[in-house]
Amino acid sequence: MGLKAIDIDRAAAFYKNLLGAMPIAVFNPPGFAFFDLAGVRLFLDVNSANTVVYLEVPDVRTQIEVWRAAGIKVSSEPHVVFPDPDGLFDTPGNEWLAFIEDSEGNQIGLMSREATS
């Protein structure tokens, strides 16, 4: 299953700008585009339903401001979603999360971890 792309060219341009990378391939028709995310393939498809994808970024609060300034719609402001003082999932710290909306109405969760001393 892929991310919904109502307009494959518009969606490919959005992700090209968001990720700072060219698509691996765009096939139109039938309406597919692929991006390489460090060995994980992001698939955009005109026949998919809207969905959510999560991306790790170095600092959610900083990245949200960069993308907001670029005109990307922020759906949910940065917030701590999981305080992890004991380091259950990584070094002790807080898991931060925020959401943006892509050009096709899909939600993109942005996650980062801020270590505590």
C-alpha positions as CSV (number, residue, x, y, z in Angstrom):
1,M,0.0,0.0,0.0
2,G,1.2,3.5,-0.8
3,L,0.3,7.1,0.1
4,K,-2.6,8.6,-1.7
5,A,-1.6,10.8,-4.6
6,I,-4.6,12.5,-6.3
7,D,-2.2,14.2,-8.7
8,I,1.0,12.2,-9.1
9,D,3.0,15.1,-10.5
10,R,2.0,17.4,-7.7
11,A,2.6,14.8,-5.1
12,A,6.1,13.9,-6.5
13,A,7.0,17.6,-6.5
14,F,5.8,18.0,-2.9
15,Y,7.9,15.1,-1.7
16,K,10.9,16.2,-3.8
17,N,10.8,19.5,-2.0
18,L,10.1,18.0,1.4
19,L,12.8,15.3,1.3
20,G,15.3,17.3,-0.8
21,A,15.6,14.3,-3.1
22,M,14.5,13.3,-6.6
23,P,12.1,10.5,-7.0
24,I,13.6,7.2,-8.1
25,A,10.9,6.9,-10.7
26,V,7.6,8.4,-11.7
27,F,5.2,6.4,-13.9
28,N,2.3,8.5,-15.2
29,P,0.2,6.7,-16.3
30,P,-0.7,4.6,-14.3
31,G,0.1,7.1,-11.5
32,F,3.0,5.8,-9.3
33,A,6.1,7.5,-7.9
34,F,8.9,6.1,-5.7
35,F,11.4,7.8,-3.4
36,D,14.3,6.2,-1.5
37,L,14.3,7.0,2.2
38,A,17.7,5.6,3.3
39,G,16.8,2.2,1.9
40,V,13.1,2.3,2.6
41,R,10.9,2.9,-0.5
42,L,8.2,5.6,-0.2
43,F,5.4,4.7,-2.7
44,L,2.9,7.3,-4.0
45,D,-0.1,5.8,-5.7
46,V,-3.2,7.3,-7.3
47,N,-5.2,4.2,-6.2
48,S,-4.2,4.2,-2.5
49,A,-6.3,5.6,0.4
50,N,-5.1,8.5,2.5
51,T,-2.8,7.3,5.2
52,V,-0.1,8.4,7.7
53,V,3.6,8.1,7.4
54,Y,6.2,8.9,10.1
55,L,9.6,10.5,9.4
56,E,12.4,11.0,11.9
57,V,14.0,14.4,11.8
58,P,16.9,15.8,13.9
59,D,14.6,18.3,15.8
60,V,10.9,18.4,15.3
61,R,10.5,21.9,16.7
62,T,13.1,23.4,14.3
63,Q,11.9,21.4,11.3
64,I,8.3,22.4,11.8
65,E,9.3,26.1,11.6
66,V,11.3,25.5,8.4
67,W,8.4,23.7,6.7
68,R,5.8,26.2,8.1
69,A,7.9,29.0,6.5
70,A,7.8,27.1,3.2
71,G,4.0,27.1,3.3
72,I,3.5,23.5,4.4
73,K,0.3,23.0,6.5
74,V,1.0,22.1,10.2
75,S,-1.7,19.8,11.5
76,S,-0.4,19.3,15.0
77,E,2.2,21.4,16.8
78,P,5.3,19.8,18.3
79,H,4.7,18.1,21.6
80,V,6.2,15.5,23.8
81,V,4.4,12.3,23.1
82,F,6.5,10.0,25.3
83,P,8.7,11.0,28.2
84,D,11.3,8.3,28.5
85,P,13.5,9.1,31.5
86,D,14.7,5.5,31.9
87,G,15.7,5.1,28.2
88,L,13.2,2.3,27.4
89,F,13.5,2.9,23.6
90,D,16.8,4.7,23.4
91,T,19.0,7.0,25.6
92,P,16.9,8.7,28.3
93,G,14.9,11.6,26.9
94,N,11.7,12.8,25.4
95,E,10.0,11.6,22.1
96,W,8.7,14.7,20.2
97,L,6.0,14.5,17.6
98,A,4.2,16.9,15.2
99,F,2.2,16.4,12.1
100,I,2.1,18.2,8.7
101,E,-0.2,17.6,5.7
102,D,1.1,16.8,2.3
103,S,-0.3,18.1,-1.0
104,E,-2.7,15.2,-1.2
105,G,-4.2,15.3,2.3
106,N,-2.0,12.6,3.8
107,Q,-0.7,13.2,7.3
108,I,3.1,13.1,7.9
109,G,4.2,12.5,11.5
110,L,7.6,14.0,12.4
111,M,9.4,12.4,15.2
112,S,12.6,13.4,17.1
113,R,14.2,12.4,20.4
114,E,15.7,14.9,22.8
115,A,18.1,13.4,25.3
116,T,17.9,14.5,28.9
117,S,21.0,14.9,31.0
